[in-house]
Amino acid sequence: MTDLATYSGLFAAAFFAATLLPAQSEAVLVGLILAERQPLLALLAVATFGNVLGSVANWLIGRFIEHFRHRRWFPVSENSLLRAEAWYRRYGLWSLLLAWMPVIGDPITMIAGVLRTPFPVFLALVTIAKLGRYLVLAAITLGLM
């Protein structure tokens, strides 16, 4: 497999794993780390960039889907949305450090968009969370933890 295909596949897996679509980037990253064909830092950079960009897509969806909140076809009930907003308001910006977590991470990034979290703050906290998760995963894979 060429480096371009490897990095593209890792990027795609990381991007889709950060959206509401079901995907798994950790297995791809671990496999590539164990294969030892690409530099570790390059793999971590590509995975982090793809995963953060997927979260940015969630933020953008949240930011602009608000205009359709009261339409019949809107995918989330008003009560569910109000509960999510209350949770985010209660725990604040720091909850974005949980953006790496399965199940809850993707909705947190979308609610951040709905509630108009400033983009630079969003980007910084999500990048810390996503990079931290991949660093821990790489350390475990390499037997450093």
N, C-alpha and C positions, 0 to 999 in steps of 0.2 A: 504494500500500500504506500502511495506517495505521501510525503509530508502534508501536501495541500489537502488530500483526502482525509488524512488523519485529523488534522486541525479543524477542517470543515465539519467532520462528523462529531468531534468533541464539542465544537461551538454549537451545532444544532441541538445536540443532546442537552447541553447546559441551558441553552435558550428556552427550549420547550419545557424543560423541567421547572423553570421559573414561572411559567405561565399556568393557567388553569388546566391546560392539557396534560394528560398523564404521560410522564416521561421520567427517565432515570439517568442522571448524569454521573452519579457516583461510581456505578459499575464500569462505565466507559473510562472514566479517569483512572480508576484503580487498574484496569486492564492495560491501559497505556503506560502507566508508571511501571508496572511489572514487566512489560515488554522491553523497557529500557532502550527504545529507539529514538526518542525525542528528549530534548533537555527538560528536566523537571520544571524549571521556571517558566519555560514556554507553555507547557501543558497547564500549569496553574494560571498563567495569564489568560490563555484562551478560554479555559473553563470559567474563570471569574468574569471575564468580559461578557461571555455569552449569557451567563446566569444573571448578571446585573442588567444587561440589556433586556432580558425577558421580564425582569421586575419593572424596568422602565416602561415596557409595553403595558403591564398591569396598571401602573400609575397613570399612564395616558388614558387607558380605557376608563378607569375610575374617574379621572378628571372630566371626561367628556360624556360619559354615559349618564351622568347626573341629569342632563337635559331631558332624558327619557324616563325618568323615575316614576312618573305617574301614568305611564302607558300600560295597557292591559298585558302586553307581551313582555314587559320588563321581567328579567329572569329571577329576580330576588324579591321576596315579599317586603312590604313596607316595614313590618315588624322585625324581620331579620336584619334589614338594613339599619333600622334604628338601634337594635341591640349591638350590631357591629360598630356603629358610630359611637355609641356610649362606651363600649369597651375601649376603643381607640382613644377617645377623649380621656378616659380614666387613666390609662397607662401611658399615654402620650407618645411622643416621638421615639422614646427609647424602646418601645415595642418593635420598632423596625429592626432592632438587633436580633429579633427572632425570625426575620425574613428567610433564613436558611432552613427553618423547620418544615418538615413535611406537614401537609394538611392545613396548618394555620398560616404559614408564611406567605403563600400567594394571596389569600384574601386580605392580609394585613397591608400588602403593598397596593392593592386595589383601593382599599378604604383610605389609605393615605392620599391617593389621588382624589377621591370623592371629597375628602375634607381639606383639599388644597394645601397639603403639606408643602412647604417651599422646596422646590426641586433640588437646590444644592444640598440642603440638609438631608433630604431623602436619599440622594445619590451617595453622600458620604457614609451615612449609617448602613445602607444596604450593601455598599461595597465592603465595609468592614465586616459585616456579618457573613457575606458570601465568601470572601477571601479567607476569613478565619475558619470557616467550615472546611474548605478545601485544603488549607494548611494542616489542620488536624487529621483529615483523612489521609493526606500524603504521609504525615509522620507515622500514623498507625500502619499504613501499607509498608513503609520502609523499616518498621520495627523500632522506631525512635521513641515510641510511647508504649 
